[in-house]
Protein backbone atom coordinates (compact mmCIF):
# COMPACT_ATOMS: atom_id res chain seq x y z
CA UNK A 1 0.00 0.00 0.00
CA UNK A 2 1.04 3.64 -0.16
CA UNK A 3 1.54 6.19 2.56
CA UNK A 4 -1.76 7.78 1.50
CA UNK A 5 -3.28 5.57 4.21
CA UNK A 6 -1.88 8.12 6.70
CA UNK A 7 -2.92 11.26 4.77
CA UNK A 8 -6.10 12.89 6.16
CA UNK A 9 -6.61 14.93 2.97
CA UNK A 10 -7.02 11.59 1.16
CA UNK A 11 -9.26 10.00 3.79
CA UNK A 12 -6.36 8.39 5.66
CA UNK A 13 -5.73 8.35 9.38
CA UNK A 14 -2.77 10.50 10.48
CA UNK A 15 -2.93 8.99 13.98
CA UNK A 16 -2.51 5.42 12.74
CA UNK A 17 0.95 4.02 13.41
CA UNK A 18 2.78 1.61 11.16
CA UNK A 19 2.64 -0.95 13.96
CA UNK A 20 -1.16 -0.59 14.26
CA UNK A 21 -1.54 -0.88 10.51
CA UNK A 22 0.60 -4.02 10.47
CA UNK A 23 -1.49 -5.51 13.29
CA UNK A 24 -4.75 -4.76 11.41
CA UNK A 25 -3.41 -6.26 8.19
CA UNK A 26 -2.36 -9.42 10.02
CA UNK A 27 -5.62 -9.72 11.94
CA UNK A 28 -8.03 -9.05 9.06
CA UNK A 29 -6.11 -10.24 6.00
CA UNK A 30 -3.43 -12.59 7.31
CA UNK A 31 -0.63 -10.38 5.93
CA UNK A 32 2.64 -11.10 7.69
CA UNK A 33 4.55 -8.38 5.89
CA UNK A 34 3.25 -4.92 4.98
CA UNK A 35 5.21 -2.77 2.56
CA UNK A 36 4.30 0.91 2.48
CA UNK A 37 5.53 2.78 -0.57
CA UNK A 38 5.70 6.53 -0.91
CA UNK A 39 2.87 7.72 -3.14
CA UNK A 40 4.05 8.80 -6.57
CA UNK A 41 2.96 12.35 -7.33
CA UNK A 42 0.55 12.70 -10.23
CA UNK A 43 -0.35 9.00 -10.18
CA UNK A 44 -4.00 9.98 -10.20
CA UNK A 45 -5.34 8.44 -7.00
CA UNK A 46 -2.64 7.53 -4.49
CA UNK A 47 -3.72 3.92 -4.92
CA UNK A 48 -0.89 1.46 -5.25
CA UNK A 49 -2.46 -0.21 -8.28
CA UNK A 50 -1.69 2.92 -10.29
CA UNK A 51 2.05 2.11 -10.29
CA UNK A 52 2.58 -1.30 -8.72
CA UNK A 53 1.35 -4.76 -9.71
CA UNK A 54 1.73 -8.13 -8.10
CA UNK A 55 3.02 -10.57 -10.71
CA UNK A 56 2.98 -13.64 -8.49
CA UNK A 57 3.24 -14.58 -4.82
CA UNK A 58 6.86 -13.41 -4.61
CA UNK A 59 7.21 -10.76 -7.31
CA UNK A 60 6.02 -7.15 -7.60
CA UNK A 61 6.70 -4.70 -10.39
CA UNK A 62 6.88 -1.03 -9.41
CA UNK A 63 6.75 1.83 -11.89
CA UNK A 64 9.05 4.82 -11.86
CA UNK A 65 9.18 8.09 -13.74
CA UNK A 66 11.94 8.15 -16.34
CA UNK A 67 12.37 11.83 -15.50
CA UNK A 68 11.77 12.31 -11.73
CA UNK A 69 10.55 15.86 -12.35
CA UNK A 70 7.52 14.40 -14.14
CA UNK A 71 6.28 13.18 -10.76
CA UNK A 72 6.77 16.52 -9.02
CA UNK A 73 3.72 18.34 -7.66
CA UNK A 74 2.14 20.50 -10.27
mmCIF file of the N, C-alpha and C atoms, coordinates in Angstrom:
data_MODEL
# 
_entry.id   MODEL 
# 
loop_
_atom_site.group_PDB 
_atom_site.id 
_atom_site.type_symbol 
_atom_site.label_atom_id 
_atom_site.label_alt_id 
_atom_site.label_comp_id 
_atom_site.label_asym_id 
_atom_site.label_entity_id 
_atom_site.label_seq_id 
_atom_site.pdbx_PDB_ins_code 
_atom_site.Cartn_x 
_atom_site.Cartn_y 
_atom_site.Cartn_z 
_atom_site.occupancy 
_atom_site.B_iso_or_equiv 
_atom_site.pdbx_formal_charge 
_atom_site.auth_seq_id 
_atom_site.auth_comp_id 
_atom_site.auth_asym_id 
_atom_site.auth_atom_id 
_atom_site.pdbx_PDB_model_num 
ATOM 1   N N  . UNK A 1 1  ? 0.841  -1.171  0.000   1.00 0.00 ? 1  UNK A N  1 
ATOM 2   C CA . UNK A 1 1  ? 0.000  0.000   0.000   1.00 0.00 ? 1  UNK A CA 1 
ATOM 3   C C  . UNK A 1 1  ? 0.887  1.234   0.000   1.00 0.00 ? 1  UNK A C  1 
ATOM 4   N N  . UNK A 1 2  ? 0.260  2.397   -0.171  1.00 0.00 ? 2  UNK A N  1 
ATOM 5   C CA . UNK A 1 2  ? 1.042  3.636   -0.158  1.00 0.00 ? 2  UNK A CA 1 
ATOM 6   C C  . UNK A 1 2  ? 0.812  4.382   1.150   1.00 0.00 ? 2  UNK A C  1 
ATOM 7   N N  . UNK A 1 3  ? 1.648  5.378   1.351   1.00 0.00 ? 3  UNK A N  1 
ATOM 8   C CA . UNK A 1 3  ? 1.545  6.193   2.560   1.00 0.00 ? 3  UNK A CA 1 
ATOM 9   C C  . UNK A 1 3  ? 0.311  7.085   2.573   1.00 0.00 ? 3  UNK A C  1 
ATOM 10  N N  . UNK A 1 4  ? -0.500 7.028   1.525   1.00 0.00 ? 4  UNK A N  1 
ATOM 11  C CA . UNK A 1 4  ? -1.763 7.776   1.495   1.00 0.00 ? 4  UNK A CA 1 
ATOM 12  C C  . UNK A 1 4  ? -2.672 7.328   2.645   1.00 0.00 ? 4  UNK A C  1 
ATOM 13  N N  . UNK A 1 5  ? -2.479 6.099   3.101   1.00 0.00 ? 5  UNK A N  1 
ATOM 14  C CA . UNK A 1 5  ? -3.284 5.574   4.208   1.00 0.00 ? 5  UNK A CA 1 
ATOM 15  C C  . UNK A 1 5  ? -3.152 6.432   5.472   1.00 0.00 ? 5  UNK A C  1 
ATOM 16  N N  . UNK A 1 6  ? -2.099 7.236   5.550   1.00 0.00 ? 6  UNK A N  1 
ATOM 17  C CA . UNK A 1 6  ? -1.876 8.122   6.700   1.00 0.00 ? 6  UNK A CA 1 
ATOM 18  C C  . UNK A 1 6  ? -2.249 9.580   6.414   1.00 0.00 ? 6  UNK A C  1 
ATOM 19  N N  . UNK A 1 7  ? -2.682 9.882   5.198   1.00 0.00 ? 7  UNK A N  1 
ATOM 20  C CA . UNK A 1 7  ? -2.923 11.263  4.766   1.00 0.00 ? 7  UNK A CA 1 
ATOM 21  C C  . UNK A 1 7  ? -4.398 11.641  4.951   1.00 0.00 ? 7  UNK A C  1 
ATOM 22  N N  . UNK A 1 8  ? -4.699 12.529  5.916   1.00 0.00 ? 8  UNK A N  1 
ATOM 23  C CA . UNK A 1 8  ? -6.102 12.893  6.159   1.00 0.00 ? 8  UNK A CA 1 
ATOM 24  C C  . UNK A 1 8  ? -6.765 13.584  4.971   1.00 0.00 ? 8  UNK A C  1 
ATOM 25  N N  . UNK A 1 9  ? -6.006 14.264  4.131   1.00 0.00 ? 9  UNK A N  1 
ATOM 26  C CA . UNK A 1 9  ? -6.609 14.928  2.973   1.00 0.00 ? 9  UNK A CA 1 
ATOM 27  C C  . UNK A 1 9  ? -7.068 13.904  1.929   1.00 0.00 ? 9  UNK A C  1 
ATOM 28  N N  . UNK A 1 10 ? -6.625 12.658  2.078   1.00 0.00 ? 10 UNK A N  1 
ATOM 29  C CA . UNK A 1 10 ? -7.016 11.586  1.161   1.00 0.00 ? 10 UNK A CA 1 
ATOM 30  C C  . UNK A 1 10 ? -7.902 10.554  1.854   1.00 0.00 ? 10 UNK A C  1 
ATOM 31  N N  . UNK A 1 11 ? -8.404 10.910  3.039   1.00 0.00 ? 11 UNK A N  1 
ATOM 32  C CA . UNK A 1 11 ? -9.258 10.000  3.789   1.00 0.00 ? 11 UNK A CA 1 
ATOM 33  C C  . UNK A 1 11 ? -8.502 9.052   4.699   1.00 0.00 ? 11 UNK A C  1 
ATOM 34  N N  . UNK A 1 12 ? -7.187 9.235   4.794   1.00 0.00 ? 12 UNK A N  1 
ATOM 35  C CA . UNK A 1 12 ? -6.360 8.394   5.656   1.00 0.00 ? 12 UNK A CA 1 
ATOM 36  C C  . UNK A 1 12 ? -6.389 8.849   7.101   1.00 0.00 ? 12 UNK A C  1 
ATOM 37  N N  . UNK A 1 13 ? -5.749 8.077   7.945   1.00 0.00 ? 13 UNK A N  1 
ATOM 38  C CA . UNK A 1 13 ? -5.732 8.348   9.383   1.00 0.00 ? 13 UNK A CA 1 
ATOM 39  C C  . UNK A 1 13 ? -4.327 8.757   9.816   1.00 0.00 ? 13 UNK A C  1 
ATOM 40  N N  . UNK A 1 14 ? -4.104 10.039  10.097  1.00 0.00 ? 14 UNK A N  1 
ATOM 41  C CA . UNK A 1 14 ? -2.766 10.502  10.478  1.00 0.00 ? 14 UNK A CA 1 
ATOM 42  C C  . UNK A 1 14 ? -2.328 9.995   11.856  1.00 0.00 ? 14 UNK A C  1 
ATOM 43  N N  . UNK A 1 15 ? -3.268 9.485   12.649  1.00 0.00 ? 15 UNK A N  1 
ATOM 44  C CA . UNK A 1 15 ? -2.931 8.985   13.980  1.00 0.00 ? 15 UNK A CA 1 
ATOM 45  C C  . UNK A 1 15 ? -2.593 7.500   13.981  1.00 0.00 ? 15 UNK A C  1 
ATOM 46  N N  . UNK A 1 16 ? -2.812 6.833   12.865  1.00 0.00 ? 16 UNK A N  1 
ATOM 47  C CA . UNK A 1 16 ? -2.513 5.417   12.741  1.00 0.00 ? 16 UNK A CA 1 
ATOM 48  C C  . UNK A 1 16 ? -1.006 5.225   12.665  1.00 0.00 ? 16 UNK A C  1 
ATOM 49  N N  . UNK A 1 17 ? -0.484 4.308   13.469  1.00 0.00 ? 17 UNK A N  1 
ATOM 50  C CA . UNK A 1 17 ? 0.947  4.024   13.410  1.00 0.00 ? 17 UNK A CA 1 
ATOM 51  C C  . UNK A 1 17 ? 1.196  2.852   12.463  1.00 0.00 ? 17 UNK A C  1 
ATOM 52  N N  . UNK A 1 18 ? 2.417  2.729   12.018  1.00 0.00 ? 18 UNK A N  1 
ATOM 53  C CA . UNK A 1 18 ? 2.780  1.607   11.156  1.00 0.00 ? 18 UNK A CA 1 
ATOM 54  C C  . UNK A 1 18 ? 2.523  0.295   11.894  1.00 0.00 ? 18 UNK A C  1 
ATOM 55  N N  . UNK A 1 19 ? 2.844  0.263   13.172  1.00 0.00 ? 19 UNK A N  1 
ATOM 56  C CA . UNK A 1 19 ? 2.637  -0.947  13.964  1.00 0.00 ? 19 UNK A CA 1 
ATOM 57  C C  . UNK A 1 19 ? 1.156  -1.319  14.048  1.00 0.00 ? 19 UNK A C  1 
ATOM 58  N N  . UNK A 1 20 ? 0.286  -0.325  14.226  1.00 0.00 ? 20 UNK A N  1 
ATOM 59  C CA . UNK A 1 20 ? -1.158 -0.587  14.261  1.00 0.00 ? 20 UNK A CA 1 
ATOM 60  C C  . UNK A 1 20 ? -1.647 -1.093  12.908  1.00 0.00 ? 20 UNK A C  1 
ATOM 61  N N  . UNK A 1 21 ? -1.166 -0.466  11.847  1.00 0.00 ? 21 UNK A N  1 
ATOM 62  C CA . UNK A 1 21 ? -1.545 -0.884  10.509  1.00 0.00 ? 21 UNK A CA 1 
ATOM 63  C C  . UNK A 1 21 ? -1.115 -2.329  10.257  1.00 0.00 ? 21 UNK A C  1 
ATOM 64  N N  . UNK A 1 22 ? 0.111  -2.652  10.636  1.00 0.00 ? 22 UNK A N  1 
ATOM 65  C CA . UNK A 1 22 ? 0.602  -4.024  10.466  1.00 0.00 ? 22 UNK A CA 1 
ATOM 66  C C  . UNK A 1 22 ? -0.252 -5.013  11.254  1.00 0.00 ? 22 UNK A C  1 
ATOM 67  N N  . UNK A 1 23 ? -0.644 -4.637  12.467  1.00 0.00 ? 23 UNK A N  1 
ATOM 68  C CA . UNK A 1 23 ? -1.493 -5.511  13.287  1.00 0.00 ? 23 UNK A CA 1 
ATOM 69  C C  . UNK A 1 23 ? -2.858 -5.716  12.629  1.00 0.00 ? 23 UNK A C  1 
ATOM 70  N N  . UNK A 1 24 ? -3.453 -4.650  12.097  1.00 0.00 ? 24 UNK A N  1 
ATOM 71  C CA . UNK A 1 24 ? -4.745 -4.755  11.411  1.00 0.00 ? 24 UNK A CA 1 
ATOM 72  C C  . UNK A 1 24 ? -4.628 -5.664  10.184  1.00 0.00 ? 24 UNK A C  1 
ATOM 73  N N  . UNK A 1 25 ? -3.580 -5.466  9.412   1.00 0.00 ? 25 UNK A N  1 
ATOM 74  C CA . UNK A 1 25 ? -3.410 -6.257  8.194   1.00 0.00 ? 25 UNK A CA 1 
ATOM 75  C C  . UNK A 1 25 ? -3.211 -7.738  8.515   1.00 0.00 ? 25 UNK A C  1 
ATOM 76  N N  . UNK A 1 26 ? -2.530 -8.026  9.602   1.00 0.00 ? 26 UNK A N  1 
ATOM 77  C CA . UNK A 1 26 ? -2.363 -9.419  10.022  1.00 0.00 ? 26 UNK A CA 1 
ATOM 78  C C  . UNK A 1 26 ? -3.688 -10.001 10.515  1.00 0.00 ? 26 UNK A C  1 
ATOM 79  N N  . UNK A 1 27 ? -4.378 -9.236  11.353  1.00 0.00 ? 27 UNK A N  1 
ATOM 80  C CA . UNK A 1 27 ? -5.625 -9.716  11.939  1.00 0.00 ? 27 UNK A CA 1 
ATOM 81  C C  . UNK A 1 27 ? -6.713 -9.941  10.892  1.00 0.00 ? 27 UNK A C  1 
ATOM 82  N N  . UNK A 1 28 ? -6.907 -8.981  9.995   1.00 0.00 ? 28 UNK A N  1 
ATOM 83  C CA . UNK A 1 28 ? -8.029 -9.048  9.058   1.00 0.00 ? 28 UNK A CA 1 
ATOM 84  C C  . UNK A 1 28 ? -7.712 -9.742  7.732   1.00 0.00 ? 28 UNK A C  1 
ATOM 85  N N  . UNK A 1 29 ? -6.451 -9.699  7.316   1.00 0.00 ? 29 UNK A N  1 
ATOM 86  C CA . UNK A 1 29 ? -6.114 -10.244 6.004   1.00 0.00 ? 29 UNK A CA 1 
ATOM 87  C C  . UNK A 1 29 ? -5.047 -11.339 6.039   1.00 0.00 ? 29 UNK A C  1 
ATOM 88  N N  . UNK A 1 30 ? -4.460 -11.569 7.205   1.00 0.00 ? 30 UNK A N  1 
ATOM 89  C CA . UNK A 1 30 ? -3.425 -12.588 7.308   1.00 0.00 ? 30 UNK A CA 1 
ATOM 90  C C  . UNK A 1 30 ? -2.090 -12.178 6.712   1.00 0.00 ? 30 UNK A C  1 
ATOM 91  N N  . UNK A 1 31 ? -1.889 -10.876 6.515   1.00 0.00 ? 31 UNK A N  1 
ATOM 92  C CA . UNK A 1 31 ? -0.630 -10.380 5.932   1.00 0.00 ? 31 UNK A CA 1 
ATOM 93  C C  . UNK A 1 31 ? 0.452  -10.361 7.001   1.00 0.00 ? 31 UNK A C  1 
ATOM 94  N N  . UNK A 1 32 ? 1.530  -11.059 6.734   1.00 0.00 ? 32 UNK A N  1 
ATOM 95  C CA . UNK A 1 32 ? 2.637  -11.104 7.687   1.00 0.00 ? 32 UNK A CA 1 
ATOM 96  C C  . UNK A 1 32 ? 3.685  -10.035 7.406   1.00 0.00 ? 32 UNK A C  1 
ATOM 97  N N  . UNK A 1 33 ? 3.618  -9.439  6.236   1.00 0.00 ? 33 UNK A N  1 
ATOM 98  C CA . UNK A 1 33 ? 4.555  -8.379  5.891   1.00 0.00 ? 33 UNK A CA 1 
ATOM 99  C C  . UNK A 1 33 ? 3.796  -7.295  5.141   1.00 0.00 ? 33 UNK A C  1 
ATOM 100 N N  . UNK A 1 34 ? 3.907  -6.065  5.619   1.00 0.00 ? 34 UNK A N  1 
ATOM 101 C CA . UNK A 1 34 ? 3.247  -4.920  4.983   1.00 0.00 ? 34 UNK A CA 1 
ATOM 102 C C  . UNK A 1 34 ? 4.341  -3.995  4.449   1.00 0.00 ? 34 UNK A C  1 
ATOM 103 N N  . UNK A 1 35 ? 4.252  -3.693  3.179   1.00 0.00 ? 35 UNK A N  1 
ATOM 104 C CA . UNK A 1 35 ? 5.208  -2.773  2.557   1.00 0.00 ? 35 UNK A CA 1 
ATOM 105 C C  . UNK A 1 35 ? 4.452  -1.501  2.211   1.00 0.00 ? 35 UNK A C  1 
ATOM 106 N N  . UNK A 1 36 ? 4.942  -0.382  2.720   1.00 0.00 ? 36 UNK A N  1 
ATOM 107 C CA . UNK A 1 36 ? 4.298  0.908   2.484   1.00 0.00 ? 36 UNK A CA 1 
ATOM 108 C C  . UNK A 1 36 ? 5.213  1.736   1.595   1.00 0.00 ? 36 UNK A C  1 
ATOM 109 N N  . UNK A 1 37 ? 4.758  1.980   0.376   1.00 0.00 ? 37 UNK A N  1 
ATOM 110 C CA . UNK A 1 37 ? 5.528  2.783   -0.571  1.00 0.00 ? 37 UNK A CA 1 
ATOM 111 C C  . UNK A 1 37 ? 5.098  4.233   -0.508  1.00 0.00 ? 37 UNK A C  1 
ATOM 112 N N  . UNK A 1 38 ? 6.026  5.108   -0.813  1.00 0.00 ? 38 UNK A N  1 
ATOM 113 C CA . UNK A 1 38 ? 5.700  6.531   -0.913  1.00 0.00 ? 38 UNK A CA 1 
ATOM 114 C C  . UNK A 1 38 ? 4.852  6.729   -2.164  1.00 0.00 ? 38 UNK A C  1 
ATOM 115 N N  . UNK A 1 39 ? 3.750  7.436   -2.008  1.00 0.00 ? 39 UNK A N  1 
ATOM 116 C CA . UNK A 1 39 ? 2.869  7.717   -3.137  1.00 0.00 ? 39 UNK A CA 1 
ATOM 117 C C  . UNK A 1 39 ? 3.626  8.482   -4.209  1.00 0.00 ? 39 UNK A C  1 
ATOM 118 N N  . UNK A 1 40 ? 3.435  8.074   -5.462  1.00 0.00 ? 40 UNK A N  1 
ATOM 119 C CA . UNK A 1 40 ? 4.053  8.802   -6.569  1.00 0.00 ? 40 UNK A CA 1 
ATOM 120 C C  . UNK A 1 40 ? 3.155  9.992   -6.914  1.00 0.00 ? 40 UNK A C  1 
ATOM 121 N N  . UNK A 1 41 ? 3.722  11.162  -6.952  1.00 0.00 ? 41 UNK A N  1 
ATOM 122 C CA . UNK A 1 41 ? 2.959  12.350  -7.326  1.00 0.00 ? 41 UNK A CA 1 
ATOM 123 C C  . UNK A 1 41 ? 2.408  12.179  -8.732  1.00 0.00 ? 41 UNK A C  1 
ATOM 124 N N  . UNK A 1 42 ? 1.230  12.722  -8.932  1.00 0.00 ? 42 UNK A N  1 
ATOM 125 C CA . UNK A 1 42 ? 0.554  12.695  -10.231 1.00 0.00 ? 42 UNK A CA 1 
ATOM 126 C C  . UNK A 1 42 ? 0.172  11.280  -10.687 1.00 0.00 ? 42 UNK A C  1 
ATOM 127 N N  . UNK A 1 43 ? 0.059  10.345  -9.771  1.00 0.00 ? 43 UNK A N  1 
ATOM 128 C CA . UNK A 1 43 ? -0.351 9.000   -10.185 1.00 0.00 ? 43 UNK A CA 1 
ATOM 129 C C  . UNK A 1 43 ? -1.851 8.917   -10.405 1.00 0.00 ? 43 UNK A C  1 
ATOM 130 N N  . UNK A 1 44 ? -2.568 9.919   -9.955  1.00 0.00 ? 44 UNK A N  1 
ATOM 131 C CA . UNK A 1 44 ? -4.004 9.976   -10.197 1.00 0.00 ? 44 UNK A CA 1 
ATOM 132 C C  . UNK A 1 44 ? -4.852 9.744   -8.964  1.00 0.00 ? 44 UNK A C  1 
ATOM 133 N N  . UNK A 1 45 ? -4.481 8.766   -8.128  1.00 0.00 ? 45 UNK A N  1 
ATOM 134 C CA . UNK A 1 45 ? -5.344 8.436   -7.000  1.00 0.00 ? 45 UNK A CA 1 
ATOM 135 C C  . UNK A 1 45 ? -4.622 8.231   -5.680  1.00 0.00 ? 45 UNK A C  1 
ATOM 136 N N  . UNK A 1 46 ? -3.350 7.921   -5.703  1.00 0.00 ? 46 UNK A N  1 
ATOM 137 C CA . UNK A 1 46 ? -2.644 7.527   -4.487  1.00 0.00 ? 46 UNK A CA 1 
ATOM 138 C C  . UNK A 1 46 ? -2.789 6.047   -4.214  1.00 0.00 ? 46 UNK A C  1 
ATOM 139 N N  . UNK A 1 47 ? -3.541 5.360   -5.077  1.00 0.00 ? 47 UNK A N  1 
ATOM 140 C CA . UNK A 1 47 ? -3.716 3.924   -4.915  1.00 0.00 ? 47 UNK A CA 1 
ATOM 141 C C  . UNK A 1 47 ? -2.526 3.192   -5.516  1.00 0.00 ? 47 UNK A C  1 
ATOM 142 N N  . UNK A 1 48 ? -2.076 2.185   -4.822  1.00 0.00 ? 48 UNK A N  1 
ATOM 143 C CA . UNK A 1 48 ? -0.886 1.455   -5.246  1.00 0.00 ? 48 UNK A CA 1 
ATOM 144 C C  . UNK A 1 48 ? -1.044 0.806   -6.620  1.00 0.00 ? 48 UNK A C  1 
ATOM 145 N N  . UNK A 1 49 ? -2.264 0.451   -6.992  1.00 0.00 ? 49 UNK A N  1 
ATOM 146 C CA . UNK A 1 49 ? -2.463 -0.213  -8.283  1.00 0.00 ? 49 UNK A CA 1 
ATOM 147 C C  . UNK A 1 49 ? -2.251 0.726   -9.469  1.00 0.00 ? 49 UNK A C  1 
ATOM 148 N N  . UNK A 1 50 ? -1.990 1.989   -9.205  1.00 0.00 ? 50 UNK A N  1 
ATOM 149 C CA . UNK A 1 50 ? -1.691 2.924   -10.287 1.00 0.00 ? 50 UNK A CA 1 
ATOM 150 C C  . UNK A 1 50 ? -0.237 2.805   -10.747 1.00 0.00 ? 50 UNK A C  1 
ATOM 151 N N  . UNK A 1 51 ? 0.642  2.215   -9.904  1.00 0.00 ? 51 UNK A N  1 
ATOM 152 C CA . UNK A 1 51 ? 2.051  2.115   -10.287 1.00 0.00 ? 51 UNK A CA 1 
ATOM 153 C C  . UNK A 1 51 ? 2.737  0.849   -9.807  1.00 0.00 ? 51 UNK A C  1 
ATOM 154 N N  . UNK A 1 52 ? 1.983  -0.077  -9.238  1.00 0.00 ? 52 UNK A N  1 
ATOM 155 C CA . UNK A 1 52 ? 2.577  -1.300  -8.721  1.00 0.00 ? 52 UNK A CA 1 
ATOM 156 C C  . UNK A 1 52 ? 1.622  -2.459  -9.007  1.00 0.00 ? 52 UNK A C  1 
ATOM 157 N N  . UNK A 1 53 ? 2.182  -3.586  -9.412  1.00 0.00 ? 53 UNK A N  1 
ATOM 158 C CA . UNK A 1 53 ? 1.354  -4.758  -9.711  1.00 0.00 ? 53 UNK A CA 1 
ATOM 159 C C  . UNK A 1 53 ? 2.038  -6.008  -9.181  1.00 0.00 ? 53 UNK A C  1 
ATOM 160 N N  . UNK A 1 54 ? 1.229  -6.851  -8.560  1.00 0.00 ? 54 UNK A N  1 
ATOM 161 C CA . UNK A 1 54 ? 1.730  -8.130  -8.096  1.00 0.00 ? 54 UNK A CA 1 
ATOM 162 C C  . UNK A 1 54 ? 1.735  -9.096  -9.270  1.00 0.00 ? 54 UNK A C  1 
ATOM 163 N N  . UNK A 1 55 ? 2.904  -9.635  -9.598  1.00 0.00 ? 55 UNK A N  1 
ATOM 164 C CA . UNK A 1 55 ? 3.024  -10.568 -10.708 1.00 0.00 ? 55 UNK A CA 1 
ATOM 165 C C  . UNK A 1 55 ? 2.773  -12.003 -10.268 1.00 0.00 ? 55 UNK A C  1 
ATOM 166 N N  . UNK A 1 56 ? 3.245  -12.337 -9.081  1.00 0.00 ? 56 UNK A N  1 
ATOM 167 C CA . UNK A 1 56 ? 2.980  -13.638 -8.489  1.00 0.00 ? 56 UNK A CA 1 
ATOM 168 C C  . UNK A 1 56 ? 3.179  -13.520 -6.982  1.00 0.00 ? 56 UNK A C  1 
ATOM 169 N N  . UNK A 1 57 ? 3.168  -14.615 -6.283  1.00 0.00 ? 57 UNK A N  1 
ATOM 170 C CA . UNK A 1 57 ? 3.242  -14.581 -4.820  1.00 0.00 ? 57 UNK A CA 1 
ATOM 171 C C  . UNK A 1 57 ? 4.509  -13.898 -4.299  1.00 0.00 ? 57 UNK A C  1 
ATOM 172 N N  . UNK A 1 58 ? 5.572  -13.935 -5.074  1.00 0.00 ? 58 UNK A N  1 
ATOM 173 C CA . UNK A 1 58 ? 6.862  -13.414 -4.612  1.00 0.00 ? 58 UNK A CA 1 
ATOM 174 C C  . UNK A 1 58 ? 7.399  -12.241 -5.419  1.00 0.00 ? 58 UNK A C  1 
ATOM 175 N N  . UNK A 1 59 ? 6.658  -11.773 -6.407  1.00 0.00 ? 59 UNK A N  1 
ATOM 176 C CA . UNK A 1 59 ? 7.208  -10.757 -7.310  1.00 0.00 ? 59 UNK A CA 1 
ATOM 177 C C  . UNK A 1 59 ? 6.248  -9.596  -7.510  1.00 0.00 ? 59 UNK A C  1 
ATOM 178 N N  . UNK A 1 60 ? 6.773  -8.385  -7.336  1.00 0.00 ? 60 UNK A N  1 
ATOM 179 C CA . UNK A 1 60 ? 6.023  -7.154  -7.604  1.00 0.00 ? 60 UNK A CA 1 
ATOM 180 C C  . UNK A 1 60 ? 6.799  -6.359  -8.644  1.00 0.00 ? 60 UNK A C  1 
ATOM 181 N N  . UNK A 1 61 ? 6.074  -5.633  -9.468  1.00 0.00 ? 61 UNK A N  1 
ATOM 182 C CA . UNK A 1 61 ? 6.702  -4.704  -10.394 1.00 0.00 ? 61 UNK A CA 1 
ATOM 183 C C  . UNK A 1 61 ? 6.230  -3.307  -9.990  1.00 0.00 ? 61 UNK A C  1 
ATOM 184 N N  . UNK A 1 62 ? 7.181  -2.382  -9.868  1.00 0.00 ? 62 UNK A N  1 
ATOM 185 C CA . UNK A 1 62 ? 6.882  -1.026  -9.411  1.00 0.00 ? 62 UNK A CA 1 
ATOM 186 C C  . UNK A 1 62 ? 7.331  -0.050  -10.486 1.00 0.00 ? 62 UNK A C  1 
ATOM 187 N N  . UNK A 1 63 ? 6.436  0.837   -10.877 1.00 0.00 ? 63 UNK A N  1 
ATOM 188 C CA . UNK A 1 63 ? 6.746  1.830   -11.892 1.00 0.00 ? 63 UNK A CA 1 
ATOM 189 C C  . UNK A 1 63 ? 7.596  2.959   -11.332 1.00 0.00 ? 63 UNK A C  1 
ATOM 190 N N  . UNK A 1 64 ? 8.250  3.654   -12.227 1.00 0.00 ? 64 UNK A N  1 
ATOM 191 C CA . UNK A 1 64 ? 9.054  4.820   -11.855 1.00 0.00 ? 64 UNK A CA 1 
ATOM 192 C C  . UNK A 1 64 ? 8.994  5.813   -13.017 1.00 0.00 ? 64 UNK A C  1 
ATOM 193 N N  . UNK A 1 65 ? 9.119  7.079   -12.695 1.00 0.00 ? 65 UNK A N  1 
ATOM 194 C CA . UNK A 1 65 ? 9.183  8.088   -13.741 1.00 0.00 ? 65 UNK A CA 1 
ATOM 195 C C  . UNK A 1 65 ? 10.576 8.071   -14.356 1.00 0.00 ? 65 UNK A C  1 
ATOM 196 N N  . UNK A 1 66 ? 10.639 8.085   -15.682 1.00 0.00 ? 66 UNK A N  1 
ATOM 197 C CA . UNK A 1 66 ? 11.945 8.148   -16.342 1.00 0.00 ? 66 UNK A CA 1 
ATOM 198 C C  . UNK A 1 66 ? 12.639 9.455   -15.952 1.00 0.00 ? 66 UNK A C  1 
ATOM 199 N N  . UNK A 1 67 ? 11.868 10.520  -15.924 1.00 0.00 ? 67 UNK A N  1 
ATOM 200 C CA . UNK A 1 67 ? 12.365 11.831  -15.495 1.00 0.00 ? 67 UNK A CA 1 
ATOM 201 C C  . UNK A 1 67 ? 11.682 12.128  -14.170 1.00 0.00 ? 67 UNK A C  1 
ATOM 202 N N  . UNK A 1 68 ? 12.413 12.093  -13.039 1.00 0.00 ? 68 UNK A N  1 
ATOM 203 C CA . UNK A 1 68 ? 11.771 12.315  -11.734 1.00 0.00 ? 68 UNK A CA 1 
ATOM 204 C C  . UNK A 1 68 ? 10.956 13.596  -11.636 1.00 0.00 ? 68 UNK A C  1 
ATOM 205 N N  . UNK A 1 69 ? 11.296 14.611  -12.402 1.00 0.00 ? 69 UNK A N  1 
ATOM 206 C CA . UNK A 1 69 ? 10.549 15.863  -12.348 1.00 0.00 ? 69 UNK A CA 1 
ATOM 207 C C  . UNK A 1 69 ? 9.117  15.681  -12.838 1.00 0.00 ? 69 UNK A C  1 
ATOM 208 N N  . UNK A 1 70 ? 8.864  14.647  -13.644 1.00 0.00 ? 70 UNK A N  1 
ATOM 209 C CA . UNK A 1 70 ? 7.524  14.396  -14.136 1.00 0.00 ? 70 UNK A CA 1 
ATOM 210 C C  . UNK A 1 70 ? 6.564  14.060  -12.979 1.00 0.00 ? 70 UNK A C  1 
ATOM 211 N N  . UNK A 1 71 ? 7.108  13.540  -11.898 1.00 0.00 ? 71 UNK A N  1 
ATOM 212 C CA . UNK A 1 71 ? 6.282  13.181  -10.760 1.00 0.00 ? 71 UNK A CA 1 
ATOM 213 C C  . UNK A 1 71 ? 6.170  14.266  -9.719  1.00 0.00 ? 71 UNK A C  1 
ATOM 214 N N  . UNK A 1 72 ? 6.785  15.419  -9.984  1.00 0.00 ? 72 UNK A N  1 
ATOM 215 C CA . UNK A 1 72 ? 6.765  16.523  -9.023  1.00 0.00 ? 72 UNK A CA 1 
ATOM 216 C C  . UNK A 1 72 ? 5.370  17.133  -8.938  1.00 0.00 ? 72 UNK A C  1 
ATOM 217 N N  . UNK A 1 73 ? 5.038  17.682  -7.789  1.00 0.00 ? 73 UNK A N  1 
ATOM 218 C CA . UNK A 1 73 ? 3.722  18.336  -7.665  1.00 0.00 ? 73 UNK A CA 1 
ATOM 219 C C  . UNK A 1 73 ? 3.547  19.421  -8.712  1.00 0.00 ? 73 UNK A C  1 
ATOM 220 N N  . UNK A 1 74 ? 2.366  19.523  -9.220  1.00 0.00 ? 74 UNK A N  1 
ATOM 221 C CA . UNK A 1 74 ? 2.143  20.501  -10.267 1.00 0.00 ? 74 UNK A CA 1 
ATOM 222 C C  . UNK A 1 74 ? 1.023  21.323  -9.964  1.00 0.00 ? 74 UNK A C  1 
# 
